[in-house]
Amino acid sequence: MSVLEKIRSRAGLLVGIIGVALLVFILQSALESGNFSLEIPIPLLEK
């Protein structure tokens, strides 16, 4: 039971690590495919 309590006490840290890993994976995939751009499309700026 103490193992489950330790995991629960660090749930936020685990979620953060998984979130960062997912973000890195998505950015890596987008950069490798060449379809990644940080620029805002012009039609969105004209509204």
mmCIF entry with sequence, helices, sheets and N, C-alpha, C, O atoms, coordinates in Angstrom:
data_MODEL
# 
_entry.id   MODEL 
# 
_entity.id                         1 
_entity.type                       polymer 
_entity.pdbx_number_of_molecules   1 
# 
_entity_poly.entity_id                      1 
_entity_poly.type                           'polypeptide(L)' 
_entity_poly.nstd_linkage                   no 
_entity_poly.nstd_monomer                   no 
_entity_poly.pdbx_seq_one_letter_code       MSVLEKIRSRAGLLVGIIGVALLVFILQSALESGNFSLEIPIPLLEK 
_entity_poly.pdbx_seq_one_letter_code_can   MSVLEKIRSRAGLLVGIIGVALLVFILQSALESGNFSLEIPIPLLEK 
_entity_poly.pdbx_strand_id                 A 
# 
loop_
_entity_poly_seq.entity_id 
_entity_poly_seq.num 
_entity_poly_seq.mon_id 
_entity_poly_seq.hetero 
1 1  MET n 
1 2  SER n 
1 3  VAL n 
1 4  LEU n 
1 5  GLU n 
1 6  LYS n 
1 7  ILE n 
1 8  ARG n 
1 9  SER n 
1 10 ARG n 
1 11 ALA n 
1 12 GLY n 
1 13 LEU n 
1 14 LEU n 
1 15 VAL n 
1 16 GLY n 
1 17 ILE n 
1 18 ILE n 
1 19 GLY n 
1 20 VAL n 
1 21 ALA n 
1 22 LEU n 
1 23 LEU n 
1 24 VAL n 
1 25 PHE n 
1 26 ILE n 
1 27 LEU n 
1 28 GLN n 
1 29 SER n 
1 30 ALA n 
1 31 LEU n 
1 32 GLU n 
1 33 SER n 
1 34 GLY n 
1 35 ASN n 
1 36 PHE n 
1 37 SER n 
1 38 LEU n 
1 39 GLU n 
1 40 ILE n 
1 41 PRO n 
1 42 ILE n 
1 43 PRO n 
1 44 LEU n 
1 45 LEU n 
1 46 GLU n 
1 47 LYS n 
# 
_struct_asym.id          A 
_struct_asym.entity_id   1 
# 
loop_
_struct_conf.conf_type_id 
_struct_conf.id 
_struct_conf.pdbx_PDB_helix_id 
_struct_conf.beg_label_comp_id 
_struct_conf.beg_label_asym_id 
_struct_conf.beg_label_seq_id 
_struct_conf.pdbx_beg_PDB_ins_code 
_struct_conf.end_label_comp_id 
_struct_conf.end_label_asym_id 
_struct_conf.end_label_seq_id 
_struct_conf.pdbx_end_PDB_ins_code 
_struct_conf.beg_auth_comp_id 
_struct_conf.beg_auth_asym_id 
_struct_conf.beg_auth_seq_id 
_struct_conf.end_auth_comp_id 
_struct_conf.end_auth_asym_id 
_struct_conf.end_auth_seq_id 
_struct_conf.pdbx_PDB_helix_class 
_struct_conf.details 
_struct_conf.pdbx_PDB_helix_length 
HELX_P HELX_P1 AA1 SER A 2  ? SER A 9  ? SER A 2  SER A 9  1 ? 8  
HELX_P HELX_P2 AA2 ALA A 11 ? SER A 33 ? ALA A 11 SER A 33 1 ? 23 
HELX_P HELX_P3 AA3 ILE A 42 ? LEU A 45 ? ILE A 42 LEU A 45 1 ? 4  
# 
_struct_conf_type.id          HELX_P 
_struct_conf_type.criteria    ? 
_struct_conf_type.reference   ? 
# 
loop_
_atom_site.group_PDB 
_atom_site.id 
_atom_site.type_symbol 
_atom_site.label_atom_id 
_atom_site.label_alt_id 
_atom_site.label_comp_id 
_atom_site.label_asym_id 
_atom_site.label_entity_id 
_atom_site.label_seq_id 
_atom_site.pdbx_PDB_ins_code 
_atom_site.Cartn_x 
_atom_site.Cartn_y 
_atom_site.Cartn_z 
_atom_site.occupancy 
_atom_site.B_iso_or_equiv 
_atom_site.pdbx_formal_charge 
_atom_site.auth_seq_id 
_atom_site.auth_comp_id 
_atom_site.auth_asym_id 
_atom_site.auth_atom_id 
_atom_site.pdbx_PDB_model_num 
ATOM 1   N N  . MET A 1 1  ? 0.817   -1.204 0.000   1.00 0.00 ? 1  MET A N  1 
ATOM 2   C CA . MET A 1 1  ? 0.000   0.000  0.000   1.00 0.00 ? 1  MET A CA 1 
ATOM 3   C C  . MET A 1 1  ? 0.856   1.262  0.000   1.00 0.00 ? 1  MET A C  1 
ATOM 4   O O  . MET A 1 1  ? 0.455   2.280  -0.565  1.00 0.00 ? 1  MET A O  1 
ATOM 5   N N  . SER A 1 2  ? 2.023   1.209  0.622   1.00 0.00 ? 2  SER A N  1 
ATOM 6   C CA . SER A 1 2  ? 2.854   2.406  0.674   1.00 0.00 ? 2  SER A CA 1 
ATOM 7   C C  . SER A 1 2  ? 3.391   2.780  -0.708  1.00 0.00 ? 2  SER A C  1 
ATOM 8   O O  . SER A 1 2  ? 3.680   3.947  -0.971  1.00 0.00 ? 2  SER A O  1 
ATOM 9   N N  . VAL A 1 3  ? 3.521   1.789  -1.584  1.00 0.00 ? 3  VAL A N  1 
ATOM 10  C CA . VAL A 1 3  ? 3.989   2.078  -2.940  1.00 0.00 ? 3  VAL A CA 1 
ATOM 11  C C  . VAL A 1 3  ? 2.942   2.911  -3.673  1.00 0.00 ? 3  VAL A C  1 
ATOM 12  O O  . VAL A 1 3  ? 3.285   3.861  -4.377  1.00 0.00 ? 3  VAL A O  1 
ATOM 13  N N  . LEU A 1 4  ? 1.665   2.559  -3.510  1.00 0.00 ? 4  LEU A N  1 
ATOM 14  C CA . LEU A 1 4  ? 0.594   3.327  -4.151  1.00 0.00 ? 4  LEU A CA 1 
ATOM 15  C C  . LEU A 1 4  ? 0.523   4.750  -3.611  1.00 0.00 ? 4  LEU A C  1 
ATOM 16  O O  . LEU A 1 4  ? 0.245   5.685  -4.362  1.00 0.00 ? 4  LEU A O  1 
ATOM 17  N N  . GLU A 1 5  ? 0.769   4.918  -2.330  1.00 0.00 ? 5  GLU A N  1 
ATOM 18  C CA . GLU A 1 5  ? 0.758   6.253  -1.733  1.00 0.00 ? 5  GLU A CA 1 
ATOM 19  C C  . GLU A 1 5  ? 1.892   7.114  -2.278  1.00 0.00 ? 5  GLU A C  1 
ATOM 20  O O  . GLU A 1 5  ? 1.711   8.312  -2.499  1.00 0.00 ? 5  GLU A O  1 
ATOM 21  N N  . LYS A 1 6  ? 3.058   6.514  -2.497  1.00 0.00 ? 6  LYS A N  1 
ATOM 22  C CA . LYS A 1 6  ? 4.181   7.265  -3.067  1.00 0.00 ? 6  LYS A CA 1 
ATOM 23  C C  . LYS A 1 6  ? 3.868   7.697  -4.493  1.00 0.00 ? 6  LYS A C  1 
ATOM 24  O O  . LYS A 1 6  ? 4.194   8.816  -4.888  1.00 0.00 ? 6  LYS A O  1 
ATOM 25  N N  . ILE A 1 7  ? 3.242   6.822  -5.265  1.00 0.00 ? 7  ILE A N  1 
ATOM 26  C CA . ILE A 1 7  ? 2.881   7.164  -6.642  1.00 0.00 ? 7  ILE A CA 1 
ATOM 27  C C  . ILE A 1 7  ? 1.847   8.284  -6.650  1.00 0.00 ? 7  ILE A C  1 
ATOM 28  O O  . ILE A 1 7  ? 1.938   9.217  -7.448  1.00 0.00 ? 7  ILE A O  1 
ATOM 29  N N  . ARG A 1 8  ? 0.863   8.186  -5.758  1.00 0.00 ? 8  ARG A N  1 
ATOM 30  C CA . ARG A 1 8  ? -0.175  9.223  -5.686  1.00 0.00 ? 8  ARG A CA 1 
ATOM 31  C C  . ARG A 1 8  ? 0.399   10.566 -5.269  1.00 0.00 ? 8  ARG A C  1 
ATOM 32  O O  . ARG A 1 8  ? -0.052  11.604 -5.753  1.00 0.00 ? 8  ARG A O  1 
ATOM 33  N N  . SER A 1 9  ? 1.378   10.566 -4.388  1.00 0.00 ? 9  SER A N  1 
ATOM 34  C CA . SER A 1 9  ? 1.949   11.828 -3.914  1.00 0.00 ? 9  SER A CA 1 
ATOM 35  C C  . SER A 1 9  ? 2.762   12.524 -5.008  1.00 0.00 ? 9  SER A C  1 
ATOM 36  O O  . SER A 1 9  ? 2.977   13.735 -4.961  1.00 0.00 ? 9  SER A O  1 
ATOM 37  N N  . ARG A 1 10 ? 3.206   11.744 -5.986  1.00 0.00 ? 10 ARG A N  1 
ATOM 38  C CA . ARG A 1 10 ? 3.999   12.329 -7.077  1.00 0.00 ? 10 ARG A CA 1 
ATOM 39  C C  . ARG A 1 10 ? 3.252   12.300 -8.405  1.00 0.00 ? 10 ARG A C  1 
ATOM 40  O O  . ARG A 1 10 ? 3.876   12.284 -9.466  1.00 0.00 ? 10 ARG A O  1 
ATOM 41  N N  . ALA A 1 11 ? 1.937   12.293 -8.356  1.00 0.00 ? 11 ALA A N  1 
ATOM 42  C CA . ALA A 1 11 ? 1.127   12.207 -9.574  1.00 0.00 ? 11 ALA A CA 1 
ATOM 43  C C  . ALA A 1 11 ? 1.359   13.426 -10.474 1.00 0.00 ? 11 ALA A C  1 
ATOM 44  O O  . ALA A 1 11 ? 1.445   13.285 -11.693 1.00 0.00 ? 11 ALA A O  1 
ATOM 45  N N  . GLY A 1 12 ? 1.460   14.602 -9.889  1.00 0.00 ? 12 GLY A N  1 
ATOM 46  C CA . GLY A 1 12 ? 1.683   15.808 -10.683 1.00 0.00 ? 12 GLY A CA 1 
ATOM 47  C C  . GLY A 1 12 ? 3.002   15.763 -11.434 1.00 0.00 ? 12 GLY A C  1 
ATOM 48  O O  . GLY A 1 12 ? 3.083   16.173 -12.592 1.00 0.00 ? 12 GLY A O  1 
ATOM 49  N N  . LEU A 1 13 ? 4.020   15.269 -10.777 1.00 0.00 ? 13 LEU A N  1 
ATOM 50  C CA . LEU A 1 13 ? 5.332   15.148 -11.411 1.00 0.00 ? 13 LEU A CA 1 
ATOM 51  C C  . LEU A 1 13 ? 5.276   14.158 -12.575 1.00 0.00 ? 13 LEU A C  1 
ATOM 52  O O  . LEU A 1 13 ? 5.840   14.408 -13.640 1.00 0.00 ? 13 LEU A O  1 
ATOM 53  N N  . LEU A 1 14 ? 4.596   13.043 -12.363 1.00 0.00 ? 14 LEU A N  1 
ATOM 54  C CA . LEU A 1 14 ? 4.476   12.043 -13.431 1.00 0.00 ? 14 LEU A CA 1 
ATOM 55  C C  . LEU A 1 14 ? 3.710   12.589 -14.621 1.00 0.00 ? 14 LEU A C  1 
ATOM 56  O O  . LEU A 1 14 ? 4.102   12.362 -15.766 1.00 0.00 ? 14 LEU A O  1 
ATOM 57  N N  . VAL A 1 15 ? 2.626   13.304 -14.369 1.00 0.00 ? 15 VAL A N  1 
ATOM 58  C CA . VAL A 1 15 ? 1.841   13.902 -15.454 1.00 0.00 ? 15 VAL A CA 1 
ATOM 59  C C  . VAL A 1 15 ? 2.681   14.933 -16.196 1.00 0.00 ? 15 VAL A C  1 
ATOM 60  O O  . VAL A 1 15 ? 2.620   15.017 -17.422 1.00 0.00 ? 15 VAL A O  1 
ATOM 61  N N  . GLY A 1 16 ? 3.457   15.709 -15.469 1.00 0.00 ? 16 GLY A N  1 
ATOM 62  C CA . GLY A 1 16 ? 4.315   16.707 -16.104 1.00 0.00 ? 16 GLY A CA 1 
ATOM 63  C C  . GLY A 1 16 ? 5.370   16.076 -16.991 1.00 0.00 ? 16 GLY A C  1 
ATOM 64  O O  . GLY A 1 16 ? 5.616   16.547 -18.101 1.00 0.00 ? 16 GLY A O  1 
ATOM 65  N N  . ILE A 1 17 ? 5.991   15.016 -16.511 1.00 0.00 ? 17 ILE A N  1 
ATOM 66  C CA . ILE A 1 17 ? 7.016   14.332 -17.303 1.00 0.00 ? 17 ILE A CA 1 
ATOM 67  C C  . ILE A 1 17 ? 6.407   13.737 -18.570 1.00 0.00 ? 17 ILE A C  1 
ATOM 68  O O  . ILE A 1 17 ? 6.984   13.846 -19.652 1.00 0.00 ? 17 ILE A O  1 
ATOM 69  N N  . ILE A 1 18 ? 5.253   13.113 -18.433 1.00 0.00 ? 18 ILE A N  1 
ATOM 70  C CA . ILE A 1 18 ? 4.587   12.524 -19.602 1.00 0.00 ? 18 ILE A CA 1 
ATOM 71  C C  . ILE A 1 18 ? 4.177   13.614 -20.586 1.00 0.00 ? 18 ILE A C  1 
ATOM 72  O O  . ILE A 1 18 ? 4.302   13.430 -21.797 1.00 0.00 ? 18 ILE A O  1 
ATOM 73  N N  . GLY A 1 19 ? 3.687   14.749 -20.081 1.00 0.00 ? 19 GLY A N  1 
ATOM 74  C CA . GLY A 1 19 ? 3.296   15.859 -20.946 1.00 0.00 ? 19 GLY A CA 1 
ATOM 75  C C  . GLY A 1 19 ? 4.470   16.434 -21.721 1.00 0.00 ? 19 GLY A C  1 
ATOM 76  O O  . GLY A 1 19 ? 4.354   16.703 -22.917 1.00 0.00 ? 19 GLY A O  1 
ATOM 77  N N  . VAL A 1 20 ? 5.598   16.622 -21.050 1.00 0.00 ? 20 VAL A N  1 
ATOM 78  C CA . VAL A 1 20 ? 6.787   17.147 -21.716 1.00 0.00 ? 20 VAL A CA 1 
ATOM 79  C C  . VAL A 1 20 ? 7.290   16.163 -22.764 1.00 0.00 ? 20 VAL A C  1 
ATOM 80  O O  . VAL A 1 20 ? 7.679   16.564 -23.860 1.00 0.00 ? 20 VAL A O  1 
ATOM 81  N N  . ALA A 1 21 ? 7.282   14.869 -22.428 1.00 0.00 ? 21 ALA A N  1 
ATOM 82  C CA . ALA A 1 21 ? 7.725   13.859 -23.389 1.00 0.00 ? 21 ALA A CA 1 
ATOM 83  C C  . ALA A 1 21 ? 6.828   13.846 -24.613 1.00 0.00 ? 21 ALA A C  1 
ATOM 84  O O  . ALA A 1 21 ? 7.311   13.709 -25.737 1.00 0.00 ? 21 ALA A O  1 
ATOM 85  N N  . LEU A 1 22 ? 5.525   13.987 -24.406 1.00 0.00 ? 22 LEU A N  1 
ATOM 86  C CA . LEU A 1 22 ? 4.581   14.016 -25.529 1.00 0.00 ? 22 LEU A CA 1 
ATOM 87  C C  . LEU A 1 22 ? 4.810   15.252 -26.394 1.00 0.00 ? 22 LEU A C  1 
ATOM 88  O O  . LEU A 1 22 ? 4.791   15.160 -27.621 1.00 0.00 ? 22 LEU A O  1 
ATOM 89  N N  . LEU A 1 23 ? 5.023   16.390 -25.775 1.00 0.00 ? 23 LEU A N  1 
ATOM 90  C CA . LEU A 1 23 ? 5.284   17.624 -26.513 1.00 0.00 ? 23 LEU A CA 1 
ATOM 91  C C  . LEU A 1 23 ? 6.562   17.514 -27.330 1.00 0.00 ? 23 LEU A C  1 
ATOM 92  O O  . LEU A 1 23 ? 6.589   17.934 -28.487 1.00 0.00 ? 23 LEU A O  1 
ATOM 93  N N  . VAL A 1 24 ? 7.617   16.960 -26.752 1.00 0.00 ? 24 VAL A N  1 
ATOM 94  C CA . VAL A 1 24 ? 8.880   16.779 -27.473 1.00 0.00 ? 24 VAL A CA 1 
ATOM 95  C C  . VAL A 1 24 ? 8.680   15.837 -28.659 1.00 0.00 ? 24 VAL A C  1 
ATOM 96  O O  . VAL A 1 24 ? 9.211   16.078 -29.743 1.00 0.00 ? 24 VAL A O  1 
ATOM 97  N N  . PHE A 1 25 ? 7.924   14.778 -28.454 1.00 0.00 ? 25 PHE A N  1 
ATOM 98  C CA . PHE A 1 25 ? 7.654   13.827 -29.533 1.00 0.00 ? 25 PHE A CA 1 
ATOM 99  C C  . PHE A 1 25 ? 6.908   14.505 -30.685 1.00 0.00 ? 25 PHE A C  1 
ATOM 100 O O  . PHE A 1 25 ? 7.252   14.303 -31.849 1.00 0.00 ? 25 PHE A O  1 
ATOM 101 N N  . ILE A 1 26 ? 5.902   15.297 -30.370 1.00 0.00 ? 26 ILE A N  1 
ATOM 102 C CA . ILE A 1 26 ? 5.122   15.979 -31.404 1.00 0.00 ? 26 ILE A CA 1 
ATOM 103 C C  . ILE A 1 26 ? 5.984   16.997 -32.146 1.00 0.00 ? 26 ILE A C  1 
ATOM 104 O O  . ILE A 1 26 ? 5.930   17.069 -33.374 1.00 0.00 ? 26 ILE A O  1 
ATOM 105 N N  . LEU A 1 27 ? 6.773   17.780 -31.423 1.00 0.00 ? 27 LEU A N  1 
ATOM 106 C CA . LEU A 1 27 ? 7.636   18.771 -32.070 1.00 0.00 ? 27 LEU A CA 1 
ATOM 107 C C  . LEU A 1 27 ? 8.697   18.103 -32.939 1.00 0.00 ? 27 LEU A C  1 
ATOM 108 O O  . LEU A 1 27 ? 8.992   18.578 -34.036 1.00 0.00 ? 27 LEU A O  1 
ATOM 109 N N  . GLN A 1 28 ? 9.265   17.016 -32.459 1.00 0.00 ? 28 GLN A N  1 
ATOM 110 C CA . GLN A 1 28 ? 10.267  16.298 -33.239 1.00 0.00 ? 28 GLN A CA 1 
ATOM 111 C C  . GLN A 1 28 ? 9.658   15.756 -34.525 1.00 0.00 ? 28 GLN A C  1 
ATOM 112 O O  . GLN A 1 28 ? 10.263  15.849 -35.593 1.00 0.00 ? 28 GLN A O  1 
ATOM 113 N N  . SER A 1 29 ? 8.488   15.202 -34.423 1.00 0.00 ? 29 SER A N  1 
ATOM 114 C CA . SER A 1 29 ? 7.812   14.653 -35.596 1.00 0.00 ? 29 SER A CA 1 
ATOM 115 C C  . SER A 1 29 ? 7.477   15.758 -36.600 1.00 0.00 ? 29 SER A C  1 
ATOM 116 O O  . SER A 1 29 ? 7.649   15.579 -37.805 1.00 0.00 ? 29 SER A O  1 
ATOM 117 N N  . ALA A 1 30 ? 7.003   16.887 -36.104 1.00 0.00 ? 30 ALA A N  1 
ATOM 118 C CA . ALA A 1 30 ? 6.643   17.990 -36.990 1.00 0.00 ? 30 ALA A CA 1 
ATOM 119 C C  . ALA A 1 30 ? 7.876   18.582 -37.667 1.00 0.00 ? 30 ALA A C  1 
ATOM 120 O O  . ALA A 1 30 ? 7.828   18.915 -38.851 1.00 0.00 ? 30 ALA A O  1 
ATOM 121 N N  . LEU A 1 31 ? 8.965   18.715 -36.942 1.00 0.00 ? 31 LEU A N  1 
ATOM 122 C CA . LEU A 1 31 ? 10.180  19.287 -37.524 1.00 0.00 ? 31 LEU A CA 1 
ATOM 123 C C  . LEU A 1 31 ? 10.789  18.352 -38.568 1.00 0.00 ? 31 LEU A C  1 
ATOM 124 O O  . LEU A 1 31 ? 11.314  18.813 -39.581 1.00 0.00 ? 31 LEU A O  1 
ATOM 125 N N  . GLU A 1 32 ? 10.720  17.049 -38.327 1.00 0.00 ? 32 GLU A N  1 
ATOM 126 C CA . GLU A 1 32 ? 11.272  16.092 -39.286 1.00 0.00 ? 32 GLU A CA 1 
ATOM 127 C C  . GLU A 1 32 ? 10.457  16.048 -40.572 1.00 0.00 ? 32 GLU A C  1 
ATOM 128 O O  . GLU A 1 32 ? 11.011  15.837 -41.650 1.00 0.00 ? 32 GLU A O  1 
ATOM 129 N N  . SER A 1 33 ? 9.148   16.247 -40.466 1.00 0.00 ? 33 SER A N  1 
ATOM 130 C CA . SER A 1 33 ? 8.304   16.185 -41.661 1.00 0.00 ? 33 SER A CA 1 
ATOM 131 C C  . SER A 1 33 ? 8.397   17.480 -42.473 1.00 0.00 ? 33 SER A C  1 
ATOM 132 O O  . SER A 1 33 ? 8.039   17.496 -43.651 1.00 0.00 ? 33 SER A O  1 
ATOM 133 N N  . GLY A 1 34 ? 8.866   18.547 -41.863 1.00 0.00 ? 34 GLY A N  1 
ATOM 134 C CA . GLY A 1 34 ? 9.001   19.815 -42.572 1.00 0.00 ? 34 GLY A CA 1 
ATOM 135 C C  . GLY A 1 34 ? 7.715   20.614 -42.631 1.00 0.00 ? 34 GLY A C  1 
ATOM 136 O O  . GLY A 1 34 ? 7.660   21.619 -43.340 1.00 0.00 ? 34 GLY A O  1 
ATOM 137 N N  . ASN A 1 35 ? 6.687   20.209 -41.917 1.00 0.00 ? 35 ASN A N  1 
ATOM 138 C CA . ASN A 1 35 ? 5.399   20.896 -41.945 1.00 0.00 ? 35 ASN A CA 1 
ATOM 139 C C  . ASN A 1 35 ? 5.197   21.774 -40.722 1.00 0.00 ? 35 ASN A C  1 
ATOM 140 O O  . ASN A 1 35 ? 4.062   22.132 -40.405 1.00 0.00 ? 35 ASN A O  1 
ATOM 141 N N  . PHE A 1 36 ? 6.253   22.122 -40.041 1.00 0.00 ? 36 PHE A N  1 
ATOM 142 C CA . PHE A 1 36 ? 6.143   22.883 -38.799 1.00 0.00 ? 36 PHE A CA 1 
ATOM 143 C C  . PHE A 1 36 ? 6.493   24.339 -39.063 1.00 0.00 ? 36 PHE A C  1 
ATOM 144 O O  . PHE A 1 36 ? 7.535   24.636 -39.646 1.00 0.00 ? 36 PHE A O  1 
ATOM 145 N N  . SER A 1 37 ? 5.627   25.240 -38.636 1.00 0.00 ? 37 SER A N  1 
ATOM 146 C CA . SER A 1 37 ? 5.880   26.660 -38.807 1.00 0.00 ? 37 SER A CA 1 
ATOM 147 C C  . SER A 1 37 ? 5.332   27.416 -37.607 1.00 0.00 ? 37 SER A C  1 
ATOM 148 O O  . SER A 1 37 ? 4.220   27.148 -37.152 1.00 0.00 ? 37 SER A O  1 
ATOM 149 N N  . LEU A 1 38 ? 6.106   28.352 -37.101 1.00 0.00 ? 38 LEU A N  1 
ATOM 150 C CA . LEU A 1 38 ? 5.647   29.174 -35.985 1.00 0.00 ? 38 LEU A CA 1 
ATOM 151 C C  . LEU A 1 38 ? 4.981   30.458 -36.461 1.00 0.00 ? 38 LEU A C  1 
ATOM 152 O O  . LEU A 1 38 ? 4.511   31.246 -35.641 1.00 0.00 ? 38 LEU A O  1 
ATOM 153 N N  . GLU A 1 39 ? 4.933   30.680 -37.754 1.00 0.00 ? 39 GLU A N  1 
ATOM 154 C CA . GLU A 1 39 ? 4.341   31.893 -38.291 1.00 0.00 ? 39 GLU A CA 1 
ATOM 155 C C  . GLU A 1 39 ? 2.819   31.796 -38.295 1.00 0.00 ? 39 GLU A C  1 
ATOM 156 O O  . GLU A 1 39 ? 2.256   30.724 -38.519 1.00 0.00 ? 39 GLU A O  1 
ATOM 157 N N  . ILE A 1 40 ? 2.157   32.931 -38.044 1.00 0.00 ? 40 ILE A N  1 
ATOM 158 C CA . ILE A 1 40 ? 0.701   32.977 -38.071 1.00 0.00 ? 40 ILE A CA 1 
ATOM 159 C C  . ILE A 1 40 ? 0.254   33.169 -39.514 1.00 0.00 ? 40 ILE A C  1 
ATOM 160 O O  . ILE A 1 40 ? 0.751   34.068 -40.193 1.00 0.00 ? 40 ILE A O  1 
ATOM 161 N N  . PRO A 1 41 ? -0.663  32.352 -39.994 1.00 0.00 ? 41 PRO A N  1 
ATOM 162 C CA . PRO A 1 41 ? -1.129  32.516 -41.373 1.00 0.00 ? 41 PRO A CA 1 
ATOM 163 C C  . PRO A 1 41 ? -1.708  33.908 -41.610 1.00 0.00 ? 41 PRO A C  1 
ATOM 164 O O  . PRO A 1 41 ? -2.378  34.455 -40.734 1.00 0.00 ? 41 PRO A O  1 
ATOM 165 N N  . ILE A 1 42 ? -1.462  34.476 -42.758 1.00 0.00 ? 42 ILE A N  1 
ATOM 166 C CA . ILE A 1 42 ? -1.891  35.828 -43.075 1.00 0.00 ? 42 ILE A CA 1 
ATOM 167 C C  . ILE A 1 42 ? -3.416  36.017 -42.994 1.00 0.00 ? 42 ILE A C  1 
ATOM 168 O O  . ILE A 1 42 ? -3.855  37.050 -42.487 1.00 0.00 ? 42 ILE A O  1 
ATOM 169 N N  . PRO A 1 43 ? -4.239  35.079 -43.466 1.00 0.00 ? 43 PRO A N  1 
ATOM 170 C CA . PRO A 1 43 ? -5.694  35.301 -43.335 1.00 0.00 ? 43 PRO A CA 1 
ATOM 171 C C  . PRO A 1 43 ? -6.137  35.480 -41.888 1.00 0.00 ? 43 PRO A C  1 
ATOM 172 O O  . PRO A 1 43 ? -7.123  36.174 -41.639 1.00 0.00 ? 43 PRO A O  1 
ATOM 173 N N  . LEU A 1 44 ? -5.455  34.891 -40.946 1.00 0.00 ? 44 LEU A N  1 
ATOM 174 C CA . LEU A 1 44 ? -5.829  35.067 -39.545 1.00 0.00 ? 44 LEU A CA 1 
ATOM 175 C C  . LEU A 1 44 ? -5.478  36.475 -39.044 1.00 0.00 ? 44 LEU A C  1 
ATOM 176 O O  . LEU A 1 44 ? -6.134  36.994 -38.141 1.00 0.00 ? 44 LEU A O  1 
ATOM 177 N N  . LEU A 1 45 ? -4.458  37.080 -39.625 1.00 0.00 ? 45 LEU A N  1 
ATOM 178 C CA . LEU A 1 45 ? -4.047  38.422 -39.204 1.00 0.00 ? 45 LEU A CA 1 
ATOM 179 C C  . LEU A 1 45 ? -4.945  39.508 -39.780 1.00 0.00 ? 45 LEU A C  1 
ATOM 180 O O  . LEU A 1 45 ? -4.995  40.611 -39.236 1.00 0.00 ? 45 LEU A O  1 
ATOM 181 N N  . GLU A 1 46 ? -5.654  39.224 -40.867 1.00 0.00 ? 46 GLU A N  1 
ATOM 182 C CA . GLU A 1 46 ? -6.455  40.242 -41.554 1.00 0.00 ? 46 GLU A CA 1 
ATOM 183 C C  . GLU A 1 46 ? -7.838  40.432 -40.967 1.00 0.00 ? 46 GLU A C  1 
ATOM 184 O O  . GLU A 1 46 ? -8.561  41.321 -41.418 1.00 0.00 ? 46 GLU A O  1 
ATOM 185 N N  . LYS A 1 47 ? -8.242  39.649 -39.990 1.00 0.00 ? 47 LYS A N  1 
ATOM 186 C CA . LYS A 1 47 ? -9.592  39.768 -39.429 1.00 0.00 ? 47 LYS A CA 1 
ATOM 187 C C  . LYS A 1 47 ? -9.766  41.020 -38.636 1.00 0.00 ? 47 LYS A C  1 
ATOM 188 O O  . LYS A 1 47 ? -10.846 41.266 -38.099 1.00 0.00 ? 47 LYS A O  1 
# 
